[in-house]
Amino acid sequence: MIGVGSMFFTKFAGSDQRLAGDPAVDGSPTVGHDGADQPGLRAGAATEMAPDITHEDEDLAQLKALGFSSEFKRDMSPWANFSLGFTYLSPVVGIYTVFAFALATAGPPMIWSLLIVGAGQMLVALVFSEVVAQFPVAGGVYPWARRLWGRKWAWMTGWVYMFCLLALIADAAFGAGPYLAAMVGFRPTALAKIFCALAVLAVATLINLTGTKILGYFAIFGFTAELIGALVVGIWLLITHRAHGLGVLFHSFNAQGSHSFLYAFLAASLIGFYQFFGFEACGDVAEEVRNPGIQIPKAMRRTIYVGGAASTFVCLSLILSVTDFGAVIRGEDTNPISTVLQSAFGDIGSRVVLGIVLISFVSCALSLQAAASRLIFSYGRDGMIFGSRLLARFDHKRHVPPFALLAAVLVPAALIAGTIVSEHPLNKLVSFGTVGVYLGFQMVVLAALRARLKGWTPSGKYRLGRWGMLVNVSALAYGVAAIVNICWPRTPDAPWYDNYVVLLMAGLIIGFGLLYMVLARAHANSDAPYADAIPQRA
């Protein structure tokens, strides 16, 4: 049997972080967590504060209390921060990459997995929101795990998540190849797709090197182009090319074969698992956003429900426009999206649509690379990895970490070049990238739950209050179930190494990471604060 991911390619710190006004400091009551007022500040505190005290002053003071003095410029607007998460999540990239597999595995009802996974990932986003509000430090899951648990746990969390991000960058760039070939009009050979992927990676790198402000502009452009394109294409398909009614969403067309429908549905839910991440990228650039304790939790939630709604709409319009589900299920139509677009838009129109799809892939690679470079920079700044002196360097002109960006280019480029010897390269990258994301997420969720049990009370501007423990436990239960589902072997006739490819790749990364951490004692190289979320006993 073979896992969900592999079935896809077989079948297709010590300082006080509290600010003045925090209830832990002066016992004053807090306001609701949505940010209309600033939680943690007394009612009427705005009139008591000096008029020249700005959010930027508060942001700098909070970072200083956390043990950092940031070199980043806070040039990223809340809109750009949300756009970064949206283009990372990328409804078009997620749906267009896994649609054929999911439809062939469980038929049209596979769309319901988007709603289920979206709800589960919202729980994870809420946990992350509390953490980033208290620890708005660049790098995302690594510094969060460091403050919640400790150095070793943080090192492994960052290690796993770093490699999954690098794989996902290669995945997004490589996935653009066939669409670029179809738009320009050349045959997508294995070598041609590699060159296309490297070109997409180069474009994303050049944009990232221009700095935070330009990155934000391009993120907004990518978000706008993708959302408008998805809506226009979806509406046009539903109006002019709709072949079925909504009833087909409850009919599997016997896609499950000899298995139960639940068995097939769980396998097809890879389309949901691969879709709903990206919201954490909003927190990866926490030192580049003003008032991050309020703005980043908002951006995370918006990424989930706006991106989720767009993804569901894209998926719905494509399902209702596929004329022959049987051909897809039997493997006679292996690219139903191209079939639908060619039929609905003709040659010229389909090329325009493919151009919008290509923008989505570039935007996704851009956002992934930005998130990966901030994580690598955070690792380097804390001296946690080989080459830390270079990785921690900062370009004060462009306000980006250039060598961390370089690492987020070279490793994905090597993965892309290595696909020349792989039979199903894109699908294998998707397999490990997806399970790697969920492993990294759940390591933070578990760290947050452990910290709560040891007395951690979130003190940032966003708090779940009495719902925090329930949300945290539910998020962990969902995440563990998702990881098991992704890795579960399902095809007994496949070779053993294909059967367990997801577990093998994850085990290899984790095993090598543990070996490196033990031999090099990399986790002990930094004196940055750690485990300071948990109250220290006298």
VOGU-3710 file (C-alpha; in Angstrom, 3 decimals, decimal comma):
1> migvgsmfft> 0,000/0,000/0,000  1,051/3,566/-0,474  0,541/6,822/1,431  -1,755/9,623/0,301  1,182/11,661/-0,971  2,895/8,723/-2,667  -0,418/7,379/-3,971  -0,681/10,746/-5,742  2,332/10,006/-7,928  1,689/6,252/-8,228
11> kfagsdqrla> -1,753/6,803/-9,585  -0,895/10,211/-11,013  14,267/32,630/26,010  15,033/34,251/29,521  13,864/37,877/29,104  10,574/39,351/30,235  8,394/39,912/27,187  5,589/41,753/28,988  4,769/45,346/28,143  3,395/48,089/30,319
21> gdpavdgspt> -0,307/47,612/30,733  -0,121/43,816/30,607  -2,321/42,245/33,274  0,688/40,301/34,511  2,324/43,636/35,283  -0,363/45,801/36,761  -3,394/43,547/37,036  -5,498/45,698/34,707  -8,294/44,041/32,746  -7,924/43,234/29,083
31> vghdgadqpg> -10,110/43,931/26,081  -11,355/41,421/23,502  -8,778/39,777/21,254  -9,936/41,034/17,875  -7,887/44,169/17,988  -10,522/46,875/17,871  -8,975/47,998/21,119  -5,540/46,923/22,212  -5,825/43,980/24,592  -3,510/44,286/27,510
41> lragaatema> -3,975/48,081/27,787  -6,257/49,682/30,361  -9,431/51,284/29,152  -8,624/54,869/28,410  -4,888/54,171/28,270  -4,678/55,892/24,911  -5,357/59,191/26,581  -2,717/58,496/29,229  0,026/57,633/26,772  2,284/60,353/25,450
51> pdithededl> 1,122/61,512/22,011  4,476/60,697/20,387  4,288/57,033/21,450  3,475/55,085/18,273  2,892/51,453/17,416  6,422/51,390/16,028  7,793/52,463/19,406  5,792/49,680/21,046  7,033/47,184/18,476  10,665/48,114/19,101
61> aqlkalgfss> 10,149/47,980/22,876  8,551/44,545/22,651  11,402/43,185/20,523  13,950/44,661/22,940  12,166/42,960/25,832  12,376/39,706/23,860  16,139/40,128/23,489  16,350/41,422/19,899  17,037/44,646/18,063  15,653/44,168/14,561
71> efkrdmspwa> 17,470/45,219/11,390  14,361/44,829/9,250  12,286/47,805/8,162  8,590/47,705/9,005  7,604/48,465/5,419  5,054/45,682/4,985  1,485/46,901/5,232  -1,277/44,733/6,745  -2,691/44,276/3,243  0,692/43,133/1,929
81> nfslgftyls> 1,096/40,790/4,912  -2,237/39,153/4,163  -1,351/38,987/0,450  1,892/37,198/1,317  -0,035/34,507/3,177  -2,671/34,282/0,427  -0,157/33,847/-2,407  1,690/31,245/-0,302  -1,597/29,363/0,199  -2,414/30,062/-3,497
91> pvvgiytvfa> -5,825/28,611/-4,350  -4,883/28,238/-8,012  -1,585/26,447/-7,367  -3,077/24,134/-4,743  -6,174/23,158/-6,712  -4,547/22,971/-10,155  -1,736/20,737/-8,855  -3,850/18,057/-7,119  -7,263/18,340/-8,840  -6,822/15,437/-11,290
101> falatagppm> -5,625/13,039/-8,584  -8,387/13,941/-6,132  -11,157/13,731/-8,756  -9,932/10,366/-10,030  -9,618/8,975/-6,481  -12,976/9,922/-4,914  -14,975/11,701/-7,611  -16,665/15,101/-7,138  -17,322/14,657/-3,363  -13,600/15,232/-2,804
111> iwsllivgag> -14,485/18,956/-2,653  -15,868/18,507/0,887  -12,357/17,782/2,152  -11,577/21,481/1,571  -14,141/22,471/4,192  -12,991/19,858/6,706  -9,290/20,640/6,358  -9,996/24,379/6,355  -11,750/24,087/9,710  -8,873/22,044/11,151
121> qmlvalvfse> -6,235/24,453/9,932  -8,190/27,392/11,368  -7,642/25,820/14,805  -3,903/25,713/14,117  -3,975/29,336/12,913  -5,654/30,422/16,155  -2,914/28,759/18,217  -0,263/30,419/16,055  -2,010/33,779/16,469  -1,604/33,700/20,236
131> vvaqfpvagg> 2,046/32,715/19,929  3,058/35,298/17,322  1,240/38,059/19,230  3,483/37,388/22,237  6,640/36,561/20,250  6,600/38,646/17,004  10,075/37,525/15,902  11,225/36,788/12,332  11,436/33,111/11,435  8,052/31,739/12,426
141> vypwarrlwg> 7,931/28,212/13,814  11,594/28,086/14,950  11,572/31,074/17,348  8,036/30,199/18,467  9,093/26,664/19,423  12,219/28,073/21,103  10,251/30,361/23,401  7,526/27,788/24,103  9,672/24,700/24,765  13,452/25,027/24,460
151> rkwawmtgwv> 16,513/24,915/22,255  16,542/21,279/21,126  12,858/21,191/20,277  13,142/24,508/18,440  16,163/23,348/16,486  14,381/20,246/15,210  11,197/22,188/14,473  13,109/24,692/12,370  15,146/21,948/10,695  12,078/19,990/9,557
161> ymfcllalia> 10,174/23,080/8,481  13,179/24,540/6,643  13,513/21,493/4,421  9,802/21,295/3,717  9,833/24,972/2,657  12,792/24,390/0,364  10,984/21,425/-1,185  7,827/23,486/-1,629  9,796/26,267/-3,376  11,078/23,680/-5,835
171> daafgagpyl> 7,558/22,261/-6,124  5,985/25,644/-6,958  8,703/26,505/-9,486  8,654/23,050/-11,099  4,869/22,967/-11,201  4,860/26,114/-13,349  6,748/24,348/-16,143  3,853/22,628/-17,947  1,715/25,802/-17,809  4,557/27,913/-19,204
181> aamvgfrpta> 5,053/25,355/-21,959  1,343/25,314/-22,820  1,141/29,126/-22,820  4,225/29,663/-24,993  3,634/26,606/-27,124  6,547/24,205/-26,718  6,734/20,555/-25,729  7,155/20,158/-21,937  10,013/17,661/-21,944  11,761/16,803/-18,690
191> lakifcalav> 14,694/19,093/-19,549  12,405/21,926/-20,690  10,447/21,802/-17,426  13,692/22,031/-15,456  14,765/25,154/-17,349  11,300/26,685/-16,886  11,428/25,977/-13,140  14,873/27,544/-12,830  13,619/30,623/-14,688  10,656/30,965/-12,312
201> lavatlinlt> 13,007/30,562/-9,345  15,300/33,278/-10,740  12,408/35,720/-11,162  11,206/35,103/-7,598  14,735/35,615/-6,258  15,207/38,923/-8,091  11,945/40,224/-6,644  12,858/39,104/-3,126  16,252/40,791/-3,391  14,638/44,184/-4,020
211> gtkilgyfai> 13,470/44,420/-0,405  10,415/44,219/1,819  8,455/47,056/0,219  8,771/45,692/-3,324  8,047/42,182/-2,022  4,842/43,546/-0,515  3,871/45,219/-3,796  4,410/42,038/-5,769  2,521/40,009/-3,158  -0,444/42,372/-3,539
221> fgftaeliga> -0,169/42,164/-7,348  -0,030/38,369/-7,238  -2,973/38,206/-4,837  -5,052/40,575/-6,997  -4,244/38,790/-10,251  -4,914/35,362/-8,762  -8,155/36,277/-7,018  -9,613/38,196/-9,971  -8,442/35,538/-12,401  -9,916/32,739/-10,300
231> lvvgiwllit> -13,256/34,549/-9,980  -13,471/35,482/-13,663  -12,506/32,033/-14,901  -14,803/30,312/-12,401  -17,808/32,512/-13,204  -17,239/32,077/-16,952  -17,067/28,303/-16,591  -20,234/28,192/-14,497  -22,141/30,395/-16,947  -20,983/29,000/-20,286
241> hrahglgvlf> -19,494/25,573/-19,689  -21,379/24,050/-16,783  -22,098/20,389/-17,522  -23,615/19,215/-14,215  -25,808/20,292/-11,340  -24,793/20,455/-7,689  -26,061/16,929/-7,182  -22,811/15,483/-8,559  -21,034/16,715/-5,418  -22,725/13,817/-3,600
251> hsfnaqgshs> -21,986/11,167/-6,240  -18,638/9,347/-6,418  -19,273/7,776/-9,864  -17,722/4,620/-8,385  -14,283/6,234/-8,206  -13,580/4,249/-5,019  -13,663/0,951/-6,937  -13,507/-2,039/-4,584  -12,703/0,137/-1,557  -15,152/1,920/0,701
261> flyaflaasl> -15,920/5,527/-0,127  -14,426/6,704/3,183  -11,155/5,021/2,219  -11,126/6,835/-1,129  -12,231/10,161/0,379  -9,418/10,142/2,932  -6,919/9,532/0,126  -8,404/12,296/-2,044  -8,262/14,722/0,881  -4,656/15,407/-0,121
271> igfyqffgfe> -6,159/18,268/-2,132  -7,220/19,887/1,139  -4,013/19,086/3,017  -1,904/20,549/0,204  -4,104/23,643/0,025  -4,431/24,980/3,557  -1,066/26,240/4,647  0,529/29,602/4,052  -1,049/31,532/6,899  2,130/30,985/8,938
281> acgdvaeevr> 4,074/33,055/6,365  2,319/36,125/7,779  4,213/35,494/11,023  7,526/34,645/9,360  7,951/38,363/8,547  6,761/39,592/11,971  9,639/42,073/12,276  8,590/43,738/9,008  4,979/44,559/9,978  3,806/47,400/12,213
291> npgiqipkam> 1,745/46,416/15,253  2,251/42,684/14,551  0,394/41,530/17,662  -2,854/42,753/16,102  -2,208/42,713/12,369  -0,630/39,286/11,933  -3,384/37,287/13,703  -5,906/39,121/11,505  -3,898/38,304/8,374  -3,653/34,630/9,387
301> rrtiyvggaa> -7,394/34,282/9,821  -8,126/36,120/6,578  -5,718/33,870/4,713  -7,720/30,846/5,845  -11,232/32,022/5,100  -10,558/34,158/2,010  -8,117/31,651/0,553  -10,379/28,765/1,505  -13,418/30,367/-0,119  -11,456/31,068/-3,306
311> stfvclslil> -10,086/27,510/-3,387  -13,526/25,980/-2,937  -14,963/28,183/-5,679  -12,159/27,278/-8,102  -12,624/23,586/-7,347  -16,414/23,804/-7,691  -16,285/25,550/-11,080  -13,840/22,967/-12,431  -15,834/19,976/-11,149  -19,087/21,192/-12,683
321> svtdfgavir> -17,293/21,837/-16,001  -15,745/18,376/-16,407  -17,945/16,661/-18,974  -16,803/13,054/-18,479  -15,965/11,995/-14,920  -15,592/8,397/-16,090  -12,708/9,302/-18,404  -10,874/10,977/-15,523  -11,511/8,067/-13,141  -10,384/5,498/-15,730
331> gedtnpistv> -7,201/7,483/-16,416  -8,144/8,328/-20,002  -8,132/12,080/-19,260  -5,100/12,707/-17,060  -5,285/16,508/-17,292  -8,966/17,467/-16,990  -8,135/21,122/-16,248  -6,432/21,622/-19,612  -9,340/19,841/-21,281  -11,845/22,171/-19,612
341> lqsafgdigs> -9,897/25,361/-20,345  -9,277/24,465/-23,977  -12,927/23,661/-24,493  -14,249/26,738/-22,688  -11,788/29,415/-23,846  -10,295/28,174/-27,098  -6,618/28,402/-27,969  -6,031/32,131/-27,374  -8,315/32,427/-24,364  -6,817/29,384/-22,670
351> rvvlgivlis> -3,336/30,885/-23,070  -4,486/34,047/-21,302  -5,868/31,948/-18,454  -2,632/29,972/-18,329  -0,783/33,286/-18,025  -2,785/34,078/-14,886  -2,059/30,577/-13,588  1,645/31,179/-14,219  1,511/34,434/-12,206  0,007/32,430/-9,354
361> fvscalslqa> 2,875/29,932/-9,432  5,498/32,710/-9,465  3,746/34,502/-6,577  3,589/31,278/-4,608  7,305/30,592/-5,142  8,042/34,207/-4,166  6,148/33,942/-0,873  7,631/30,546/-0,034  11,124/31,866/-0,667  10,518/34,923/1,525
371> aasrlifsyg> 9,309/32,692/4,379  12,217/30,248/3,986  14,847/33,002/3,894  13,504/34,552/7,127  13,583/31,179/8,846  17,153/30,521/7,661  18,171/34,037/8,732  16,652/33,450/12,172  18,634/30,205/12,418  21,809/32,026/11,397
381> rdgmifgsrl> 21,206/34,946/13,766  21,074/32,481/16,658  24,159/30,588/15,407  22,168/27,386/15,028  23,443/26,020/11,703  26,580/25,612/9,632  27,500/28,895/7,943  25,627/30,999/10,494  27,946/33,998/10,080  27,008/34,279/6,416
391> larfdhkrhv> 23,340/33,372/6,861  22,951/36,059/9,563  24,350/38,830/7,364  21,936/41,607/6,505  21,823/43,981/3,545  21,015/47,347/5,146  20,376/48,944/1,752  17,680/46,533/0,650  16,778/45,316/4,161  16,929/41,640/3,265
401> ppfallaavl> 19,205/38,754/4,406  21,042/38,051/1,096  22,862/34,839/2,025  19,757/33,338/3,599  18,001/34,152/0,326  20,855/32,523/-1,567  20,352/29,328/0,446  16,644/29,478/-0,469  17,744/29,511/-4,118  20,552/26,966/-4,256
411> vpaaliagti> 18,804/24,104/-2,447  15,546/24,325/-4,471  17,624/24,676/-7,669  19,499/21,482/-6,767  16,190/19,686/-6,118  14,849/20,909/-9,459  17,982/19,775/-11,304  17,768/16,398/-9,580  14,320/15,741/-11,018  15,990/14,668/-14,254
421> vsehplnklv> 16,572/11,233/-12,684  13,114/10,934/-11,074  10,062/9,369/-12,662  7,453/11,440/-10,819  9,385/14,435/-9,465  6,580/16,934/-8,840  4,474/14,463/-6,934  7,342/13,416/-4,678  8,089/17,045/-3,817  4,400/17,560/-3,008
431> sfgtvgvylg> 4,413/14,434/-0,829  7,284/15,462/1,428  6,425/19,164/1,380  2,918/18,501/2,664  3,822/16,117/5,490  6,788/18,342/6,416  4,496/21,328/6,867  2,166/19,360/9,113  5,053/18,006/11,179  6,449/21,512/11,678
441> fqmvvlaalr> 3,023/22,895/12,560  2,239/20,214/15,093  5,611/20,564/16,792  4,629/24,172/17,574  1,075/23,204/18,549  2,415/20,499/20,891  4,926/22,970/22,357  2,103/25,446/22,992  -0,005/22,759/24,720  2,929/21,674/26,887
451> arlkgwtpsg> 3,598/25,303/27,835  -0,072/25,800/28,790  0,020/22,739/31,018  3,147/24,159/32,672  1,487/27,487/33,371  1,890/29,577/30,221  -0,753/32,268/29,921  -0,574/34,095/26,556  0,091/37,789/27,136  0,158/39,216/23,624
461> kyrlgrwgml> -2,448/41,473/22,056  -4,345/38,460/20,708  -5,686/35,918/23,210  -8,206/33,096/23,070  -8,930/33,329/26,780  -10,786/30,383/28,271  -11,069/28,766/24,816  -7,289/28,488/24,466  -6,868/24,996/25,927  -9,779/23,494/23,957
471> vnvsalaygv> -8,582/25,037/20,690  -5,023/23,866/21,352  -6,029/20,253/22,089  -8,354/20,165/19,072  -5,651/21,567/16,788  -3,209/18,885/17,938  -5,729/16,064/17,479  -6,558/17,296/13,974  -2,885/17,645/13,014  -1,896/14,172/14,197
481> aaivnicwpr> -4,823/12,649/12,305  -3,806/14,559/9,168  -0,189/13,329/9,370  -1,324/9,711/9,789  -3,685/10,065/6,832  -1,014/11,564/4,565  1,507/8,832/5,412  -0,912/5,891/5,432  0,068/3,250/2,814  -2,771/2,439/0,413
491> tpdapwydny> -1,505/0,569/-2,679  -0,221/-2,957/-1,946  1,086/-3,546/-5,473  3,557/-0,639/-5,388  7,266/-1,216/-4,632  8,044/-0,878/-0,931  10,109/2,283/-1,413  7,246/3,966/-3,288  4,813/2,542/-0,784  6,479/4,363/2,101
501> vvllmaglii> 8,134/7,250/0,253  6,619/9,944/2,510  7,769/8,239/5,706  11,180/7,500/4,196  11,791/11,114/3,164  10,557/12,488/6,495  12,595/9,922/8,442  15,719/10,767/6,460  15,426/14,493/7,178  14,619/13,980/10,880
511> gfgllymvla> 17,337/11,355/11,344  20,044/13,453/9,723  18,886/16,474/11,728  19,120/14,584/15,017  22,583/13,330/14,111  23,775/16,829/13,176  22,290/18,374/16,329  23,888/15,790/18,635  27,334/15,805/17,024  27,584/19,563/16,440
521> rahansdapy> 25,534/20,604/19,498  24,061/23,232/17,189  21,168/23,917/19,529  23,585/25,194/22,214  25,369/27,727/20,013  23,085/30,628/20,858  22,480/32,514/24,084  19,173/33,846/22,758  16,265/33,447/25,209  14,429/30,135/25,262
531> adaipqra> 11,584/28,479/27,219  10,644/31,857/28,669  6,948/31,416/27,912  6,759/29,014/30,864  6,748/30,731/34,279  9,894/29,974/36,239  9,423/28,613/39,751  11,225/30,445/42,534
//
